[in-house]
Amino acid sequence: MLGAVIRYGKNTLVVELPTGTMDLQSKLSSIGIQNLPEDILLADEDSNPLRVKLYAGSPEEAHLLTLLTPERSLAAATTSTDVGADRF
C-alpha cells in the first residue's frame, strides 16, 4: 500500500491507497475538499492550497511512486495501487 498525505489549507488527511472511491471522497470532504479524486493532481507545491504527497513503505512500492508523476491524479494513484497490490 501507498500512503498519501493530503493538505488543504490548514487541514491534513492521511490515507492508505488503494481505497474505494466513495470512501476517498468522504475522507476528502471531511477536510473541506469538494473536488473529485480525478481532479486532484499529485502535486506538492507550497503555493497550492491543495497538496498531495505520496509515500511508500517498501522498495517495491517506491518503484510504483516513480510512475505516479505530479501530472497524474489521486484517482489514478489509487487505481494504480490497486492494480499493483497483487505484485507486492
C-alpha positions in Angstrom: 0.0 0.0 0.0 1.0 3.6 -0.6 0.2 6.4 1.7 -1.0 9.9 0.8 -0.7 13.0 2.9 -3.3 15.5 1.6 -3.2 19.0 2.8 -5.9 21.5 2.2 -5.3 24.9 3.8 -4.6 24.1 7.5 -6.2 20.7 7.3 -4.3 17.4 6.8 -5.6 14.0 5.9 -3.5 10.8 5.8 -5.0 7.9 3.7 -3.7 4.5 2.6 -4.1 3.6 -1.0 -5.9 1.8 -2.6 -9.2 2.9 -1.1 -12.7 2.9 -2.6 -13.9 6.0 -4.5 -16.8 6.7 -2.2 -14.6 6.2 0.9 -11.9 8.5 -0.5 -14.5 11.2 -1.4 -15.9 11.1 2.1 -12.5 11.4 3.6 -11.7 14.4 1.3 -14.9 16.0 2.3 -14.0 15.7 6.0 -11.3 18.3 5.5 -13.3 20.5 3.2 -12.2 19.2 -0.2 -15.1 19.2 -2.7 -13.0 18.2 -5.7 -13.3 14.7 -7.2 -10.2 12.5 -6.8 -10.0 12.6 -10.7 -9.5 16.4 -10.4 -6.8 16.3 -7.7 -3.3 16.3 -9.0 -0.4 14.6 -7.2 1.4 17.9 -6.7 3.1 19.1 -3.5 3.7 22.7 -4.3 3.8 25.2 -1.5 1.9 27.8 -3.5 -1.1 25.4 -4.0 -3.7 25.2 -1.2 -4.4 21.6 -2.1 -1.3 19.5 -1.9 -0.8 15.7 -2.2 2.4 13.9 -1.2 2.7 10.1 -1.7 5.0 7.8 0.3 5.9 4.2 0.2 6.6 1.6 2.8 8.7 -0.8 0.7 11.2 -0.7 -2.2 8.5 -2.2 -4.5 6.1 0.5 -3.6 8.8 3.1 -4.1 9.1 1.9 -7.7 5.4 2.5 -8.2 5.9 6.0 -7.0 8.2 6.7 -9.9 5.3 6.1 -12.2 2.9 8.4 -10.4 4.1 11.8 -11.6 2.6 15.2 -10.5 0.5 15.3 -13.6 -1.4 12.2 -12.5 -4.5 12.3 -10.3 -5.3 11.0 -6.9 -7.8 8.6 -8.6 -5.0 7.3 -10.9 -2.8 6.7 -7.9 -5.5 4.7 -6.1 -6.2 2.7 -9.2 -2.5 2.0 -9.9 -2.0 0.9 -6.4 -5.0 -1.4 -6.5 -3.7 -3.0 -9.7 -0.2 -3.3 -8.4 -1.2 -4.6 -5.0 -1.1 -8.2 -6.2 2.6 -7.8 -7.0 3.7 -6.6 -3.5 
